[in-house]
Amino acid sequence: MATPNISINKRSSEIVFFDLETNVPSKPGQKFWVLEFGAMVVCSRKLVELESYCTLIRPGDLSVVGLKSGRVDGITRKAVADAPSFEQVAQKIFNILDGRIWAGHNIQRFDCVRIKAAFAEIGCPAPVPVGIIDSLGVLSEKFGKRAGNMKMASLAAYFDLGEQKHRSLDDVRMNLEVLKHCATVLFLESSLPDLSIGNCQSTSSITTRSRSQVHNIPTSPIDKWQSSPSSIITRSSSRGKFPCREEASRKSPPSTSAIGYQRTVPYAKQSLGKVTAGVRNLLCKAQNKPLNTLLKHSQTLFR
């Protein structure tokens, strides 16, 4: 399969959020079938939608899909009976994924594995990302346990974004909104460390400029910060391969340890000055640059 003739630099700076809906195997040895694919290509500079694609997919075994769904807009056997097979839509899926930054919730353990297996089954090469942003890993590390578990439904409820519909394109758009909200909260916490942003029900600890001593912000460059493992994976680090481990189900993502500070924040209190300076420095550098360039230099933020 060949990618359309699009500028490589432009394509590699675009982010494609995608999501799969599959059956849930109920018997030992029963396989996963992709029932729906949804993707949204986003401009990395403005985070606006450039294009989207969504399709139901008919599985090779219709019996794996229930006659009825427990969800209002759930996928039923009747809905996929006349849908195209994966082989019939594989080229379109390849075109929208290949050579772009992939983003999604728990995609490293689930969606990446399923996509690779689906292409292998029809004897075609799978699309390859230039980088992977797994929001489950990023938010587990940065946002902590303040929203409860790290399921998309819980994160959406935390920000009053509505219920998760478990339909591919709807979930993809919700994923982007959750990331925007989380990023805003983390940025505000780093910029205004004296404000109890993490606890909206308490106002007693809010400190104003007149009541607090203003401290000088250190101006150490970002490259002097200590780096630690990140959930952002690039082609160079993965050597063009899927850096993913298979997960039996996306319904129960791996648990993460709770943050141990008195106020739940994803960074050490001693490093708040560095965080603020780093954000300011990074945002200045980020002007008129694609998001994937920004991501390469943002792995040390909020450490």
Buried (B, 14 or more C-beta within 10 A) or exposed (E): EEBEEEEEEEBBBBBBBBBBBBBEBEEEEEEBBBBBBBBBBBBBBEEEBEEBBBBBBBBEEEEBBEEEBEEEEBBBBEBBEEBBEBBEBBEBBBBBBBBBBBBBBBBBBBBBBBBBBBBEBEEBEBBBBBBBBBBBBBBBBBBBBBBEEBBBBEBBBBBEBEEBBBBBBBBBBBBBBBBEBBBEBBBEBBBBBEBBBBEEEEEEEEEEEEEEEEEEEEEEEBEEBEEEEBBBBBBEEBEEEBBBEEBEEBEEBEEBEEBEEEBBBBBEEEBBBBBBBBBBBBEEBBEEEBBBEBBEBBBBBBB
